[in-house]
Amino acid sequence: MNVAKTGWRIILRPLRIIMAGSNVSVRLWPFAVAAIVKVHNALSTSSASAPEATVGSALASAFAASLSSPPPSPYFLLTRKQCDLTNLRTIFCEAHVKIRNADDLRKHLKPAPVTMRCIYLGDDSRAVGALVYIFDVSRFTTASYNDIYFTED
């Protein structure tokens, strides 16, 4: 199997699994691919050029792996920092976001809750927060993780 097929297989198999299990439109595939790539790049490499791949036998390889630290991830090799996955959530899960927009608050009835139902679309690469689609106002927006309650299942 050549390198291009392997690269696409790494992304397409999880993409098919996510899209089949999430019951969302196929048009949302770029958000799923972004989440897959983020997780994949945060994991340690296991390529043939990794240090543990040069050890001869399986027993020696297991012993060497137990003594040494795991190989660095592609994210670490690029940035020299560990990838922060503390805000990693299930992609396309339902969530509730607190209303911060003054126009939306004015339209809202006083006794009604100050949250709106939304769908989580992943991390926003341009700002610190989560990219969500709010159903009540039909809008894509970025929300702070402090303002979101996730209902993952």
C-alpha beads as a LAMMPS data file, in Angstrom:
LAMMPS data file: protein, C-alpha beads

153 atoms
152 bonds

1 atom types
1 bond types

-500.0 500.0 xlo xhi
-500.0 500.0 ylo yhi
-500.0 500.0 zlo zhi

Masses

1 110.0

Atoms # bond

1 1 1 0.000 0.000 0.000
2 1 1 1.485 3.334 -0.962
3 1 1 1.840 6.391 1.254
4 1 1 -1.062 8.331 -0.271
5 1 1 -3.531 5.486 0.266
6 1 1 -2.348 5.047 3.847
7 1 1 -2.738 8.766 4.542
8 1 1 -6.272 8.865 3.193
9 1 1 -7.171 5.665 5.060
10 1 1 -6.075 7.259 8.345
11 1 1 -8.608 10.056 7.800
12 1 1 -11.426 8.404 5.830
13 1 1 -12.101 5.420 8.090
14 1 1 -12.768 7.527 11.216
15 1 1 -14.697 9.996 9.035
16 1 1 -17.056 7.239 7.866
17 1 1 -17.524 6.071 11.460
18 1 1 -18.269 9.586 12.736
19 1 1 -20.678 10.423 9.929
20 1 1 -22.534 7.104 10.269
21 1 1 -22.887 7.406 14.032
22 1 1 -23.772 11.069 14.381
23 1 1 -26.921 11.440 12.233
24 1 1 -25.894 14.802 10.741
25 1 1 -25.733 16.094 7.189
26 1 1 -22.837 14.913 5.041
27 1 1 -22.109 18.584 4.365
28 1 1 -20.577 18.853 7.844
29 1 1 -17.651 16.563 6.914
30 1 1 -14.988 19.337 7.109
31 1 1 -15.648 19.748 10.835
32 1 1 -15.218 16.010 11.393
33 1 1 -11.982 15.937 9.376
34 1 1 -10.577 18.837 11.428
35 1 1 -11.287 16.930 14.659
36 1 1 -9.753 13.723 13.271
37 1 1 -6.596 15.523 12.146
38 1 1 -6.227 17.264 15.521
39 1 1 -6.441 13.993 17.444
40 1 1 -4.208 12.138 14.986
41 1 1 -1.502 14.805 15.168
42 1 1 -1.631 14.768 18.980
43 1 1 -0.816 11.040 19.130
44 1 1 2.724 9.660 19.207
45 1 1 4.132 8.539 15.915
46 1 1 4.708 4.858 15.157
47 1 1 6.358 5.180 11.762
48 1 1 9.321 3.146 10.526
49 1 1 11.604 6.104 11.232
50 1 1 10.644 6.174 14.916
51 1 1 13.386 5.035 17.323
52 1 1 11.522 1.940 18.565
53 1 1 11.056 0.618 15.015
54 1 1 14.783 -0.117 14.639
55 1 1 14.903 -2.726 17.444
56 1 1 15.116 -6.294 16.151
57 1 1 12.853 -8.639 18.088
58 1 1 9.412 -8.092 19.551
59 1 1 10.579 -8.869 23.102
60 1 1 13.491 -6.466 22.840
61 1 1 11.171 -3.877 21.331
62 1 1 8.716 -4.212 24.234
63 1 1 11.553 -3.983 26.776
64 1 1 13.047 -0.915 25.078
65 1 1 9.628 0.729 24.892
66 1 1 9.091 0.207 28.621
67 1 1 12.401 1.926 29.427
68 1 1 12.181 4.834 27.034
69 1 1 9.662 7.610 26.694
70 1 1 7.136 7.373 23.856
71 1 1 8.121 8.983 20.569
72 1 1 6.982 12.585 20.159
73 1 1 3.774 13.507 18.401
74 1 1 3.756 15.518 15.160
75 1 1 2.203 18.412 17.098
76 1 1 5.089 18.358 19.592
77 1 1 7.687 18.176 16.823
78 1 1 6.171 21.272 15.210
79 1 1 5.472 23.439 18.267
80 1 1 7.681 21.954 21.038
81 1 1 4.573 21.934 23.286
82 1 1 2.247 19.114 24.262
83 1 1 -1.146 19.271 22.573
84 1 1 -3.865 20.447 24.958
85 1 1 -6.805 18.068 24.598
86 1 1 -8.620 19.118 27.779
87 1 1 -11.489 20.590 25.746
88 1 1 -11.818 17.571 23.459
89 1 1 -15.494 16.645 23.153
90 1 1 -17.580 14.283 21.070
91 1 1 -17.959 15.884 17.659
92 1 1 -21.545 16.775 16.658
93 1 1 -22.874 16.246 20.193
94 1 1 -25.786 18.297 21.469
95 1 1 -24.973 21.176 23.784
96 1 1 -26.587 24.204 25.366
97 1 1 -24.896 27.585 25.078
98 1 1 -25.487 30.616 27.282
99 1 1 -26.870 33.607 25.377
100 1 1 -24.433 36.539 25.337
101 1 1 -25.706 38.504 22.318
102 1 1 -27.789 41.501 23.460
103 1 1 -30.164 41.253 20.475
104 1 1 -30.896 37.600 21.217
105 1 1 -31.483 38.391 24.891
106 1 1 -34.041 41.080 24.007
107 1 1 -36.022 38.593 21.876
108 1 1 -35.964 36.043 24.675
109 1 1 -38.850 35.917 27.158
110 1 1 -37.941 36.730 30.750
111 1 1 -38.918 33.385 32.371
112 1 1 -37.348 31.368 29.558
113 1 1 -33.921 29.821 30.171
114 1 1 -30.927 31.876 29.065
115 1 1 -29.470 28.989 27.074
116 1 1 -30.092 27.806 23.535
117 1 1 -29.740 24.342 22.062
118 1 1 -26.795 23.941 19.700
119 1 1 -24.562 21.348 18.068
120 1 1 -20.821 21.212 18.778
121 1 1 -18.702 21.427 15.613
122 1 1 -15.211 21.326 17.137
123 1 1 -12.584 23.818 18.236
124 1 1 -12.423 27.184 16.539
125 1 1 -8.926 27.511 15.088
126 1 1 -9.145 31.313 14.895
127 1 1 -10.298 31.986 18.464
128 1 1 -10.198 30.280 21.832
129 1 1 -13.508 28.499 22.114
130 1 1 -15.860 26.049 20.497
131 1 1 -17.506 26.393 17.127
132 1 1 -21.238 25.725 17.495
133 1 1 -24.397 25.983 15.414
134 1 1 -27.318 27.447 17.384
135 1 1 -30.634 26.085 16.131
136 1 1 -32.934 28.774 17.578
137 1 1 -31.259 31.618 15.678
138 1 1 -29.826 29.551 12.764
139 1 1 -26.295 30.802 13.294
140 1 1 -22.728 29.477 13.373
141 1 1 -20.764 31.113 16.181
142 1 1 -17.837 30.697 18.528
143 1 1 -18.637 30.250 22.203
144 1 1 -16.409 30.101 25.245
145 1 1 -16.094 26.670 26.823
146 1 1 -17.279 28.248 30.088
147 1 1 -20.614 29.120 28.435
148 1 1 -21.358 25.641 27.035
149 1 1 -23.003 22.673 28.725
150 1 1 -22.345 19.490 26.726
151 1 1 -24.880 16.658 26.723
152 1 1 -22.626 13.926 25.380
153 1 1 -23.848 10.364 25.390

Bonds

1 1 1 2
2 1 2 3
3 1 3 4
4 1 4 5
5 1 5 6
6 1 6 7
7 1 7 8
8 1 8 9
9 1 9 10
10 1 10 11
11 1 11 12
12 1 12 13
13 1 13 14
14 1 14 15
15 1 15 16
16 1 16 17
17 1 17 18
18 1 18 19
19 1 19 20
20 1 20 21
21 1 21 22
22 1 22 23
23 1 23 24
24 1 24 25
25 1 25 26
26 1 26 27
27 1 27 28
28 1 28 29
29 1 29 30
30 1 30 31
31 1 31 32
32 1 32 33
33 1 33 34
34 1 34 35
35 1 35 36
36 1 36 37
37 1 37 38
38 1 38 39
39 1 39 40
40 1 40 41
41 1 41 42
42 1 42 43
43 1 43 44
44 1 44 45
45 1 45 46
46 1 46 47
47 1 47 48
48 1 48 49
49 1 49 50
50 1 50 51
51 1 51 52
52 1 52 53
53 1 53 54
54 1 54 55
55 1 55 56
56 1 56 57
57 1 57 58
58 1 58 59
59 1 59 60
60 1 60 61
61 1 61 62
62 1 62 63
63 1 63 64
64 1 64 65
65 1 65 66
66 1 66 67
67 1 67 68
68 1 68 69
69 1 69 70
70 1 70 71
71 1 71 72
72 1 72 73
73 1 73 74
74 1 74 75
75 1 75 76
76 1 76 77
77 1 77 78
78 1 78 79
79 1 79 80
80 1 80 81
81 1 81 82
82 1 82 83
83 1 83 84
84 1 84 85
85 1 85 86
86 1 86 87
87 1 87 88
88 1 88 89
89 1 89 90
90 1 90 91
91 1 91 92
92 1 92 93
93 1 93 94
94 1 94 95
95 1 95 96
96 1 96 97
97 1 97 98
98 1 98 99
99 1 99 100
100 1 100 101
101 1 101 102
102 1 102 103
103 1 103 104
104 1 104 105
105 1 105 106
106 1 106 107
107 1 107 108
108 1 108 109
109 1 109 110
110 1 110 111
111 1 111 112
112 1 112 113
113 1 113 114
114 1 114 115
115 1 115 116
116 1 116 117
117 1 117 118
118 1 118 119
119 1 119 120
120 1 120 121
121 1 121 122
122 1 122 123
123 1 123 124
124 1 124 125
125 1 125 126
126 1 126 127
127 1 127 128
128 1 128 129
129 1 129 130
130 1 130 131
131 1 131 132
132 1 132 133
133 1 133 134
134 1 134 135
135 1 135 136
136 1 136 137
137 1 137 138
138 1 138 139
139 1 139 140
140 1 140 141
141 1 141 142
142 1 142 143
143 1 143 144
144 1 144 145
145 1 145 146
146 1 146 147
147 1 147 148
148 1 148 149
149 1 149 150
150 1 150 151
151 1 151 152
152 1 152 153
